[in-house]
């Protein structure tokens, strides 16, 4: 993933006044987007000794070392939003003895999560399970490498969560909205409006399973009021450093303080 040219960063810093930057700081971006999408309807409570598991595709994977599996391991958490969220959790709740894992795998679609679910989820027995999945279910179909449909996505995701709740009835779920930033490299006009159906399906599934829902699309849309899409994501899908930080702040917003 390419970084934004230095000139763009300089232009951003030069053109944004301190007042407007404060008005669109990370907390304000998250709060505004969350309010609009009613994300505050569901919160997650962290108990002492809670096990937290991040699951998904490359956005979650973020280069993690898969041969290192212990909790709270820097290399095992990758270098994306899951790592930044773990850092924030461990800083904010030092007395809870949290154990945090990342098992995202680049390229995964929902059916591939299901294929490894026993080992990479059920055996870990998370108290909080965070899932961000869906962009590859659409993107790989768009580029001809996958024959799934929106019905496949909805049915597979529903079946996965039904299986999870049967084995882990008390697990608290956090579902992230699949997102794509239009006009940044890989994301062009072909993505919409069809991709919106995947976003809507994720929201419907979150409601069905009483999961906290993180409206990442609305959050990225709101963020573009303070900097262009290429500042937040290198290719329209994978977060840049600022985008990963934005996602971590959004994730923390669903935790009951």
C-alpha positions in Angstrom: 0.0 0.0 0.0 1.5 3.3 -1.0 1.8 6.3 1.3 0.4 9.6 0.4 3.0 12.0 -1.2 4.7 14.4 1.2 3.3 17.3 -0.8 -0.2 16.2 -0.1 0.5 16.1 3.6 2.1 19.5 3.6 -0.9 20.9 1.7 -3.3 19.4 4.2 -1.4 20.9 7.2 -1.1 24.2 5.5 -4.8 24.5 4.4 -6.5 23.3 7.6 -6.7 25.9 10.3 -6.3 24.9 14.0 -10.0 25.6 14.6 -11.3 23.4 11.8 -8.9 20.7 12.6 -10.2 20.6 16.2 -13.7 20.5 14.9 -12.9 17.5 12.8 -10.5 15.7 15.2 -10.6 11.9 15.4 -13.0 11.8 18.4 -15.4 14.3 16.7 -15.3 12.4 13.4 -16.2 9.2 15.2 -18.8 10.8 17.3 -20.5 12.6 14.4 -20.6 9.5 12.2 -21.7 7.2 15.0 -24.5 9.5 16.0 -25.8 9.7 12.4 -25.7 5.9 12.1 -27.1 5.3 15.6 -24.1 3.2 16.5 -24.5 4.0 20.2 -27.6 1.7 20.4 -25.3 -1.2 21.5 -22.3 -1.1 23.7 -19.9 -3.8 24.9 -18.8 -4.4 28.5 -15.4 -5.7 29.2 -15.2 -8.0 32.2 -12.0 -8.8 34.1 -9.8 -11.4 32.3 -11.8 -10.9 29.1 -10.5 -12.5 25.9 -10.9 -10.2 22.8 -10.5 -11.6 19.3 -10.2 -9.6 16.0 -11.3 -11.5 12.9 -11.4 -10.6 9.2 -9.4 -10.1 6.1 -6.2 -8.1 5.2 -7.6 -5.0 6.9 -7.5 -6.8 10.2 -4.5 -9.0 9.4 -2.3 -6.0 8.6 0.9 -8.1 8.4 0.7 -9.9 11.6 3.1 -12.7 12.3 1.0 -15.9 12.1 3.6 -18.1 13.8 3.2 -16.0 17.0 -0.1 -16.7 18.7 0.2 -15.5 22.3 -2.1 -12.8 23.5 -1.0 -9.1 23.5 2.0 -9.9 21.4 3.0 -6.9 19.2 4.0 -9.0 16.2 0.9 -11.2 16.4 -1.4 -8.2 16.4 -0.1 -6.8 13.1 0.4 -3.1 12.3 -3.2 -2.0 11.6 -6.3 -1.0 13.5 -6.4 -4.2 15.6 -2.9 -3.4 17.0 -3.9 0.3 17.7 -7.1 -0.8 19.3 -5.3 -3.3 21.5 -2.8 -0.6 22.5 -5.7 1.7 23.5 -7.5 -1.1 25.4 -4.4 -2.1 27.4 -3.7 1.5 28.2 -7.3 2.3 29.3 -8.0 -0.9 31.2 -4.8 -1.9 32.9 -6.7 -3.6 35.8 -8.8 -5.9 33.6 -6.0 -8.3 32.5 -7.3 -8.4 28.9 -6.0 -11.0 26.5 -6.2 -9.7 22.9 -5.7 -11.8 19.7 -5.7 -11.0 16.0 -6.6 -13.9 13.6 -7.4 -11.9 10.5 -6.1 -13.4 7.2 -5.5 -11.4 4.1 -7.8 -12.3 1.2 -10.5 -14.0 3.3 -14.1 -14.0 2.5 -16.8 -15.3 4.9 -16.6 -18.9 3.8 -12.9 -18.9 4.5 -13.5 -17.7 8.0 -15.9 -20.6 8.4 -13.3 -23.1 7.2 -10.9 -22.1 10.0 -13.4 -21.1 12.7 -12.9 -24.0 15.1 -9.2 -23.2 15.5 -9.1 -19.5 15.0 -12.2 -18.6 17.0 -14.1 -21.3 18.9 -11.0 -22.8 20.6 -9.9 -19.3 21.7 -13.3 -18.8 23.4 -13.5 -15.1 23.1 -15.6 -13.0 25.4 -15.7 -10.3 22.8 -15.5 -11.2 19.1 -14.9 -8.4 16.5 -15.5 -9.3 12.8 -14.8 -7.1 9.8 -15.5 -9.0 6.6 -17.1 -8.4 3.3 -14.9 -6.3 1.1 -13.3 -9.4 -0.6 -16.7 -11.0 -0.9 -17.5 -8.2 -3.3 -14.1 -7.2 -4.7 -13.1 -10.7 -5.7 -16.4 -11.2 -7.4 -15.9 -7.9 -9.2 -12.5 -9.0 -10.6 -13.7 -12.4 -11.6 -11.9 -14.4 -8.9 -15.0 -15.4 -6.9 -18.6 -16.4 -7.9 -20.3 -15.4 -4.6 -23.3 -13.0 -4.5 -24.8 -10.8 -1.9 -27.0 -13.7 -0.9 -23.9 -15.9 -0.4 -22.4 -13.2 1.8 -25.6 -12.8 3.9 -26.3 -16.5 4.2 -22.6 -17.4 5.0 -22.3 -14.7 7.6 -25.5 -15.6 9.3 -24.6 -19.3 9.4 -21.2 -18.4 10.9 -22.7 -16.3 13.7 -25.4 -18.9 14.4 -22.6 -21.5 14.8 -20.7 -19.1 17.0 -23.6 -18.4 19.3 -24.4 -22.1 19.7 -20.8 -22.7 20.9 -20.3 -19.4 22.7 -23.7 -18.2 23.8 -22.4 -15.4 26.0 -20.0 -13.9 23.4 -20.4 -10.2 22.8 -20.2 -9.4 19.1 -18.8 -6.4 17.3 -19.5 -6.2 13.6 -17.6 -3.7 11.4 -19.2 -2.3 8.3 -17.4 -3.2 5.1 -16.2 0.1 3.6 -14.7 1.4 0.4 -13.4 4.9 -0.4 -14.5 5.9 -3.9 -12.0 7.5 -6.2 -8.9 6.1 -4.5 -7.1 3.7 -6.8 -8.9 0.3 -6.6 -12.3 1.7 -5.8 -14.1 3.2 -8.9 -17.6 3.6 -10.1 -18.1 -0.1 -10.6 -18.3 -0.6 -6.9 -21.5 1.3 -6.4 -24.3 0.9 -5.7 -23.8 -2.9 -5.6 -21.3 -2.7 -2.7 -23.8 -0.8 -0.6 -25.8 -4.1 -0.4 -23.0 -5.7 1.5 -22.8 -2.8 3.9 -26.6 -3.1 4.5 -26.4 -6.8 5.0 -23.7 -6.4 7.6 -25.9 -3.9 9.5 -28.9 -6.2 9.3 -26.9 -9.1 10.6 -25.5 -7.0 13.4 -29.1 -6.2 14.4 -30.2 -9.8 14.2 -27.5 -11.0 16.5 -27.6 -8.0 18.9 -24.1 -7.0 18.0 -22.4 -3.6 18.3 -22.1 -2.1 14.9 -19.3 0.1 13.7 -20.3 2.3 10.7 -16.9 2.5 9.1 -18.3 3.8 5.8 -19.9 6.7 7.4 -16.8 7.4 9.5 -14.5 7.4 6.4 -17.0 9.6 4.6 -17.0 12.0 7.4 -13.2 11.9 7.7 -12.9 13.2 4.1 -14.2 16.6 5.3 -10.8 17.1 6.9 -8.5 15.3 4.4 -8.9 13.5 1.0 -9.6 9.8 0.8 -6.0 9.1 -0.1 -5.0 10.4 3.3 -7.0 7.7 5.1 -6.5 4.8 2.7 -3.8 4.0 0.2 -6.0 2.1 -2.3 -9.5 2.8 -1.3 -9.7 -0.3 0.9 -6.6 -0.8 3.1 -6.2 1.9 5.8 -3.2 4.2 5.9 -1.8 5.0 9.3 -4.5 7.8 9.8 -7.2 5.4 8.7 -6.1 2.7 11.0 -6.1 5.2 13.9 -9.6 6.3 12.9 -10.8 2.8 12.9 -9.3 2.1 16.3 -11.0 5.2 17.8 -14.3 4.0 16.3 -13.9 0.5 17.8 -13.2 2.0 21.2 -16.3 4.1 20.9 -18.5 1.0 21.3 -16.9 0.0 24.6 -18.8 0.9 27.7 -16.6 3.0 29.9 
